[in-house]
Every structure is written in structure tokens, then in C-alpha cells.
Amino acid sequence: MSVSAIVHIFNEDPIVCELDELPSPESQAVIVHHPRRRDGKEVEFLDEEVATIIIPWHRILFIQVLPSTELEDVIGFVREER
């Protein structure tokens, strides 16, 4: 199952991407798929054909994990009664 995330890289704008799985503490790098900017545009420092990149941990500030659509479908809207 793919996990959507925002990867914050030192001295770069954040990248929205998909991860195969969350990285473990022993990982040396993070493999991301379909990298793009938050507005959906291409990442300037990558070639147009690039679909997967490997980012070493020492370049990553932090990773934000985005909520999955599956979770939203399960929970749905909750209305409180008065």
C-alpha cells in the first residue's frame, strides 16, 4: 500500500510524493515515487522523466504523512446530536 507524504529537504521546497512504506529508523535513505511540488508542478532539480528518487536521510528535515483516502472513507462524517 502506498503512503502519500510531504518530504521536507534542506534548502529546497517540500516535495509531495508516494512512499511504498514508512521508513524504518535503520534506513539510510528514503525512496519516493512521483515527486512533485505542492502545487502539482515538476521539481526543478529533477529531469522530466524521473519517477523515483532516493533521498539520503542527512538531506531530509522531516516527513509529513498525509491522511489516506481509505481512512476518510471508513470514518466518514460524524454529526453530533443536541
Order of alpha helices (4+ residues) and beta strands (2+ residues): beta-beta-beta-beta-beta-alpha
